[in-house]
Each structure stands twice: as structure tokens, then as C-alpha cells.
Amino acid sequence: MSDNRFELVTKLYNFSKDRIYNHNAIKRYSSYCERIIEQLFDYLIGIYNNWDNDYKKYKKSPVPVDSRFGRYLKSMNPKVYKQTTTSAKIIVRDYIAGMTDGYALRCMKEISLPEELSFE
């Protein structure tokens, strides 16, 4: 990289660090994000440890994220996870790592907030 380009990249990095990554709003939000990820991780580890690869249990669960996680496991097991002895932590980590922010929030709502009651 030329000196001129290196200087431009350095300026961009410093700008991003100062105005984006270390912005007060982002710092405040990061603790919320950490808690969301930790709670999702604990929840998914719990159901995985209980149901392992019993895909019928995931599918029957009233919690939507459970069935989506089960479909993920079913689609990945033959390709990736059965080839090695992959730990539950790695499987759950991979699933969470693939989440967008919006999807993680949706999953968090599904596991922590009840659906509205309907008496129809």
C-alpha cells in the first residue's frame, strides 16, 4: 500500500473508531447486546442439551425460535456437525453468529415475552 493510501486508511480507521465504535450511544448499547447474546446462548444450549438431535421436539415446540433452530441443526448435521465431534457450545455459537441484529431481537422476544392471549 502506498504511503498516501495508508494515510487515508488510517484516517478512516481513526474516524470510525472515534465517531462510530466509541460513540457513547454505541457503548451504552453494547451492554444490552452482550446480555441478549448471553441469554440466547444459554437458552439454546439448554434446549440443545435437552433435545440434542430429536428434531420432532424442536418442531413441536410452541416457541418459534426452537423450530427454526431445529431446522438449522437438521440442515447442518449431515454436512458439518456429524463429521466431527462438535460441542454444543460451538453449534450454538455458530447459530448465533449467523443472526442479524433484527433476528436476534426477534428470537429474544420469542423466548422472553409471552404471546398475546386470545380466547377465540
C-alpha positions in Angstrom: 0.0 0.0 0.0 1.4 3.4 -0.9 2.1 5.9 1.8 -0.8 8.1 0.6 -3.3 5.2 0.7 -2.0 4.1 4.1 -2.6 7.6 5.4 -6.2 7.6 4.0 -7.0 4.2 5.5 -5.5 5.3 8.9 -7.7 8.5 8.8 -10.8 6.4 8.0 -10.0 4.0 10.8 -9.4 6.8 13.3 -12.6 8.5 12.3 -14.6 5.2 12.6 -13.0 4.4 16.0 -13.7 7.9 17.4 -17.2 8.6 15.9 -18.7 5.2 15.5 -17.2 2.4 17.6 -16.5 4.5 20.6 -19.6 6.7 20.3 -21.5 6.9 23.7 -24.7 5.6 22.2 -22.8 2.5 20.9 -21.0 1.9 24.2 -24.3 2.1 26.1 -26.0 -0.3 23.6 -23.1 -2.8 23.7 -24.1 -4.0 27.3 -27.6 -4.7 26.1 -26.2 -6.6 23.1 -24.0 -8.7 25.4 -26.9 -9.6 27.6 -29.1 -10.6 24.6 -26.3 -12.8 23.2 -25.7 -14.4 26.6 -29.4 -15.1 27.1 -29.9 -16.5 23.6 -26.8 -18.7 24.1 -28.0 -20.0 27.5 -31.5 -20.7 26.1 -30.3 -22.5 23.0 -27.7 -24.6 24.9 -30.5 -25.6 27.3 -32.8 -26.9 24.6 -29.9 -28.5 22.7 -28.8 -30.3 25.8 -32.4 -31.5 26.4 -33.3 -32.4 22.9 -30.0 -33.0 21.1 -30.9 -34.1 17.6 -34.5 -35.0 18.3 -35.9 -32.7 15.5 -39.5 -33.6 16.3 -39.2 -31.9 19.7 -37.9 -28.7 18.1 -40.7 -28.8 15.6 -43.4 -29.3 18.2 -42.3 -26.5 20.5 -44.6 -23.5 20.8 -41.6 -21.2 20.7 -40.9 -20.3 17.1 -37.1 -20.0 17.5 -37.0 -23.6 18.7 -38.3 -24.9 15.4 -36.0 -22.7 13.4 -33.0 -23.8 15.5 -34.1 -27.4 14.9 -34.3 -26.9 11.2 -30.8 -25.3 11.3 -29.5 -28.3 13.2 -31.1 -30.8 10.8 -29.7 -28.9 7.8 -26.2 -28.6 9.2 -25.8 -32.0 10.9 -25.1 -34.1 7.8 -22.9 -31.5 6.3 -20.8 -30.2 9.2 -21.5 -31.3 12.7 -21.6 -35.1 12.2 -18.2 -35.1 10.5 -16.6 -34.2 13.8 -17.5 -34.4 17.5 -18.6 -30.8 17.6 -19.6 -29.5 21.1 -23.0 -28.0 21.8 -21.2 -24.6 22.5 -19.8 -24.5 19.0 -23.1 -25.4 17.4 -25.0 -22.7 19.3 -22.2 -20.2 18.7 -22.4 -20.8 15.0 -26.2 -20.3 15.0 -26.0 -17.1 16.9 -23.1 -15.8 14.8 -25.3 -16.1 11.8 -28.0 -13.9 13.2 -28.7 -10.4 12.1 -29.4 -7.8 14.9 -33.1 -7.9 14.0 -33.3 -11.6 14.0 -31.5 -11.8 17.4 -34.0 -9.3 18.8 -36.9 -11.3 17.4 -35.6 -14.5 19.0 -35.1 -12.7 22.3 -38.7 -11.6 22.2 -39.9 -15.1 21.4 -38.1 -16.6 24.4 -38.8 -13.9 26.9 -42.2 -12.3 26.1 -45.4 -14.3 26.0 -47.7 -14.2 23.1 -50.9 -12.2 23.5 -53.7 -14.3 24.9 -56.6 -15.0 22.6 -59.8 -16.5 23.7 -61.3 -17.2 20.3 
